[in-house]
Amino acid sequence: MFKLTFRSVPAVLLLVSLLGLAACSSTEERLKGETPQALFAEAKELQTDGSWERAIKGFEQLEATFPYGSYAQQAQLEIAYTNYRMNESASAVAACDRFIKQYPNHPNVDYAYYLKGLSTQISTDTFLNFMYERDVADLDQVAVRQSFDIFKDLVTRFPESRYAPDARERMTKIVEALARHELKVARYYLRRGAPLAAVNRAKDILKDHADSPVVEEALAIMIASYSQLGLPTLKTDAERVLRQNYPKSAWLSGNYQPPDR
């Protein structure tokens, strides 16, 4: 028969106390609203106060308790937005995808696409600050291209959406960033003594980003690369295109040197 000794009592009491505290903590984390409206208001207040994790738990509680209706649907969007504000991009994208799949005809589904595009970008702040404070050309190009595709999907599906103008502006910035990225790679190859790789990257810029401001330098890289490769005819052709489009270009003299970065 088990005999409770004096020395084992404090351990048992401590265990009971810890279990009691855990139960109280779990109870305190749950919102107290008894209607979807009340639960939503409580979770929104937590969100507004910056209590992101508690806000998400509140919206999840609303969904679990009242799984049908407009408040549950809005809760999904709020979960996505709150994850976005927490820089939890994978969770935000997953929440957006879940909403789009479940409610493809919802009046606010355009917002889900827009938020998914924002969340796809890897940043430490909002997407807008990210675009202006950091050079997107230095970032993960897969994520940048994915974000472009999502914004393109938004403006194609919902051209009159209130989010479409901003999405188009972001797409323009992303295209510029992709062109700058290609330019940086072309510079790198030329600095490293790989003119063939450099000229191929420069040609990609002319093909995919013909309206970009970096085209002028891309042509200069082609001229320098063809010179190193011993291809005078192609060099002359590149010089002719540069002269026609940029008659005042400083690189017409053939003195192009790629910058350090």
QUIWO-V369206 format. One record per residue. N is the residue number from 1. RES is the residue in one small letter. PHI is phi in whole degrees, -180 to 180 (999 if undefined). NEAR is the number of other C-alpha atoms within 10 Angstrom. Layout:
N_RES_PHI_NEAR, N_RES_PHI_NEAR
This chain:
1_m_999_3, 2_f_-72_4, 3_k_-119_6, 4_l_-76_9, 5_t_-90_7, 6_f_-62_7, 7_r_-72_8, 8_s_-86_10, 9_v_-63_11, 10_p_-58_10, 11_a_-63_10, 12_v_-65_12, 13_l_-63_11, 14_l_-63_11, 15_l_-63_12, 16_v_-62_12, 17_s_-63_12, 18_l_-64_12, 19_l_-63_12, 20_g_-65_12, 21_l_-65_12, 22_a_-62_12, 23_a_-65_11, 24_c_-64_11, 25_s_-61_11, 26_s_-61_10, 27_t_-67_11, 28_e_-67_10, 29_e_-70_11, 30_r_-77_13, 31_l_-73_19, 32_k_-103_12, 33_g_-63_15, 34_e_-105_10, 35_t_-128_12, 36_p_-60_22, 37_q_-62_13, 38_a_-67_14, 39_l_-63_24, 40_f_-64_24, 41_a_-63_15, 42_e_-63_18, 43_a_-66_26, 44_k_-63_20, 45_e_-64_13, 46_l_-63_17, 47_q_-62_22, 48_t_-62_12, 49_d_-78_10, 50_g_85_14, 51_s_-86_14, 52_w_-60_20, 53_e_-65_14, 54_r_-67_16, 55_a_-64_24, 56_i_-61_23, 57_k_-61_16, 58_g_-66_27, 59_f_-66_29, 60_e_-67_19, 61_q_-63_20, 62_l_-62_27, 63_e_-60_21, 64_a_-71_11, 65_t_-82_14, 66_f_-128_15, 67_p_-71_15, 68_y_-118_12, 69_g_109_10, 70_s_-66_11, 71_y_-69_17, 72_a_-66_22, 73_q_-65_19, 74_q_-65_16, 75_a_-60_25, 76_q_-62_22, 77_l_-65_23, 78_e_-67_23, 79_i_-63_24, 80_a_-62_29, 81_y_-64_27, 82_t_-65_22, 83_n_-64_22, 84_y_-61_24, 85_r_-66_18, 86_m_-85_17, 87_n_63_18, 88_e_-94_17, 89_s_-64_23, 90_a_-62_16, 91_s_-68_18, 92_a_-65_28, 93_v_-63_23, 94_a_-62_15, 95_a_-66_23, 96_c_-64_27, 97_d_-61_17, 98_r_-64_16, 99_f_-65_22, 100_i_-61_20, 101_k_-69_11, 102_q_-78_12, 103_y_-130_13, 104_p_-65_14, 105_n_-109_10, 106_h_-67_13, 107_p_-58_8, 108_n_-107_16, 109_v_-67_20, 110_d_-63_24, 111_y_-65_19, 112_a_-63_25, 113_y_-63_26, 114_y_-62_23, 115_l_-66_23, 116_k_-64_28, 117_g_-63_27, 118_l_-63_25, 119_s_-71_28, 120_t_-66_23, 121_q_-70_25, 122_i_-90_20, 123_s_-150_18, 124_t_-105_11, 125_d_-142_14, 126_t_-68_16, 127_f_-58_18, 128_l_-65_11, 129_n_-62_11, 130_f_-59_15, 131_m_-68_18, 132_y_-93_10, 133_e_-96_10, 134_r_-126_11, 135_d_-82_12, 136_v_-62_22, 137_a_-64_20, 138_d_-91_12, 139_l_-98_16, 140_d_-60_11, 141_q_-69_16, 142_v_-64_11, 143_a_-65_15, 144_v_-62_21, 145_r_-68_17, 146_q_-62_15, 147_s_-62_24, 148_f_-58_24, 149_d_-63_13, 150_i_-69_20, 151_f_-64_26, 152_k_-64_21, 153_d_-61_17, 154_l_-61_25, 155_v_-71_20, 156_t_-76_11, 157_r_-75_13, 158_f_-131_15, 159_p_-62_15, 160_e_-98_12, 161_s_-61_16, 162_r_-65_11, 163_y_-93_18, 164_a_-63_21, 165_p_-59_13, 166_d_-67_14, 167_a_-62_24, 168_r_-64_17, 169_e_-62_11, 170_r_-67_21, 171_m_-62_20, 172_t_-61_13, 173_k_-65_16, 174_i_-66_20, 175_v_-61_19, 176_e_-62_18, 177_a_-65_21, 178_l_-64_23, 179_a_-66_26, 180_r_-64_22, 181_h_-62_20, 182_e_-61_21, 183_l_-63_24, 184_k_-63_22, 185_v_-68_17, 186_a_-62_30, 187_r_-59_26, 188_y_-58_19, 189_y_-64_20, 190_l_-67_22, 191_r_-63_16, 192_r_-85_10, 193_g_76_12, 194_a_-121_16, 195_p_-63_24, 196_l_-65_17, 197_a_-64_17, 198_a_-65_27, 199_v_-68_25, 200_n_-65_15, 201_r_-66_23, 202_a_-63_27, 203_k_-64_20, 204_d_-62_16, 205_i_-63_24, 206_l_-63_17, 207_k_-78_11, 208_d_-99_12, 209_h_-137_18, 210_a_-62_14, 211_d_-95_12, 212_s_-79_16, 213_p_-63_12, 214_v_-81_18, 215_v_-61_23, 216_e_-57_19, 217_e_-69_20, 218_a_-61_27, 219_l_-65_26, 220_a_-62_27, 221_i_-65_29, 222_m_-63_27, 223_i_-61_29, 224_a_-64_24, 225_s_-68_26, 226_y_-64_21, 227_s_-63_17, 228_q_-68_16, 229_l_-81_15, 230_g_71_10, 231_l_-119_12, 232_p_-64_13, 233_t_-66_11, 234_l_-67_16, 235_k_-63_20, 236_t_-63_14, 237_d_-62_13, 238_a_-65_20, 239_e_-63_20, 240_r_-63_16, 241_v_-65_13, 242_l_-63_23, 243_r_-66_16, 244_q_-67_10, 245_n_-94_11, 246_y_-137_15, 247_p_-62_12, 248_k_-105_10, 249_s_-62_13, 250_a_-68_13, 251_w_-91_21, 252_l_-67_17, 253_s_-76_9, 254_g_80_13, 255_n_-104_11, 256_y_-69_14, 257_q_-131_13, 258_p_-65_17, 259_p_-67_9, 260_d_-65_8, 261_r_-147_9
